[in-house]
Amino acid sequence: VAERKEMIDEDVDAILDELCAGPEGLDRLSVREVRGGRVNVRLVLVHLLEEYARHAGHADLLREAVDGATGD
């Protein structure tokens, strides 16, 4: 499992390096249109972070409901 995680981390790092290598950086636009327009890498990354945080929060609420412990 640890080896697989390391491989995925390396792949993600390589993809982000390639995406941000050009002069546009995080302002590089998508190839496909989303909701009628093209979006930049920055917007995609922010959306991913928001979704990750939302799901982590849901998991925390479920855990609290099961064991009653809070993250004080």
Salt bridges, closest charged atoms under 4 A:
ASP9 OD2 - LYS5 NZ 2.84
ASP27 OD1 - ARG42 NH2 3.12
GLU51 OE2 - ARG54 NH1 2.27
GLU51 OE1 - HIS55 NE2 3.54
ASP60 OD1 - ARG63 NH2 2.75
GLU64 OE2 - ARG63 NH2 3.98
ASP67 OD1 - ARG63 NH1 3.23
